[in-house]
Amino acid sequence: MRVIANRQQAEAWNDWEGAHWAEHPERYDAMLEAFNAPLFAAARIAAGDRVLDVGCGTGRTTRLAARQAGDGSVVGVDLSAPMLERARRDAAAEGLGNVVFEQGDAQVHPFPGSGFDVVLSRGGVMFFADPVAAFAHLRQALVPGGRLAFLGPHPGGPDSAYARATAALAPYLREASPAARGMGSLLDPARIRRVLTDAGFAEVEVTPAEAPMTFGTDAGDAAGFLFSMGPTRHNLRGVDTAVVARVRAEVREALTEFETADGVRIPGAVWIVTASPDSGGRESGRRRMPG
């Protein structure tokens, strides 16, 4: 029987938002593609490594990890059935035989003890219901001396390029969509360090990384994608269609600033976080932090 600790996220990622990601993985992957290089440099996956990809979604990072691991193996775990279905299909199409995808909640999923050399995540860890308990659980899945590497959002602030591009939409984004709840849980480096330390990790490093995020081929295409995403659709439900059309036109105009020969590319930033299991021998995950 599958155990789920984070039922809210499980319901959200198996509903319309998860389905949208599964139907358009190339759009979502394009936003973060430029951050794969610093994430994988931090993970240092070697041939023969056993890798766990947490919140693997449609499997882009899982497939990249499989190529780096060579004769090793990669397990991708996610809550979303539609996204995992797409992940399995794409991995099979690419002929990757060292990848397995499992549906489950990484906070409580029955991973083998000391079963992985590397735990990797391109943002999935920020949705944990109880971050300390979840990371403590992942720590137990790592071998002594193993490596944790994940990417998390860097708060851009009101003057960021993305805020400027979407300023017309901002007044309507009053609450997180169901799948976006929890995205702000690991924004602060000090909190990240406390969570990981309380979960039994050491040598925690939090490093900013900047790269362009691709949203579409041109301003019109990018605006269409932004208005199809979960947070936008969730907050614009019930808004008069004429108002939505006006706001979309304003966003489209603002996006022209970021049009390049390679598409609409908006400067973005993330945190790259690395850590290793604490070898001090203390029992991890006992102290709980407030949410």
C-alpha positions, 0 to 999 in steps of 0.5 A: 500500500502506498503511503502518502504524507503530503495528501494536498500535493498528491491531489494537486499533482494528479489533477489538472496542473500535473496533467498540464506539465505532462502534456507540455514537458518541453515548455517547463523543461525549457524554463530550467534547462540552463540550470541543469549544468550547475546542478549536475556539477554540484551533484558530481554523478560518476559512472556506476553511481546509484542516483535518486531523483526526488520530484522527478516530474516528467523525468528530464533530470532523471534521464540526464542522470542516467547518462552520467551514471553509465552502468549505474542506476537512477530511480525517479520518484514523484507524486504525479501519475500523469507526469510519471507516465510521460517520464516512462514513455520518454525514457523508453523512447531514448532507450535508457535501460538504467532508469526506474520511475516510482510513484510515491511521497519522498518524505515516507517512500520505502527507499532502501537504507544506504541505497544511493550514492547521490540524491538529486532534485530540480526543485521537488524538495521544496514541496515537502509537508515536513522538510526536516522529516523528509530530508532525514528520511532521504539522509537514511537513503544515502550511503555514508559520504553520499551527496545531496544536491538540489535546486531551489527558487531564489527570491527575485524581488519586485525589481527582477526581470521576471517581475518587470515582464509580468507586472500587469499580471501581478495584481491578480496573482493573489494566492498559490495554485494547488500545486504551487503551495509550498514553493516558498518553503526553502527561499532563505539560505539560513532556513535551508541550512537549519532544515538540513542540519536538523535532518542530519546533514553537514557541509551544507553549501547554498550558492546562487546561480544565474541563467536565462529562463526560456518561456517561448519562441516569441512574446506572443508564444511566451505570453500564451505559455504564462497564461496557461500555467497553473498559478495564472489559470487558478487566479484568473478563473472568474475574471472577466474575459475582456480584462484577461485579454487586456492583461495578456496583451500588456504582458505580451508587450512587456515580454518583447524586451526579452525576445532574442534569436533563441526565444524569449529569455528572462534572466532568472536565479536559483539556489544550488544546495549541496550537503552530505550526511553528518558523520558525527553519529547523532540521530537525525530528524528529531528536532522539528522546525516550525513550518 
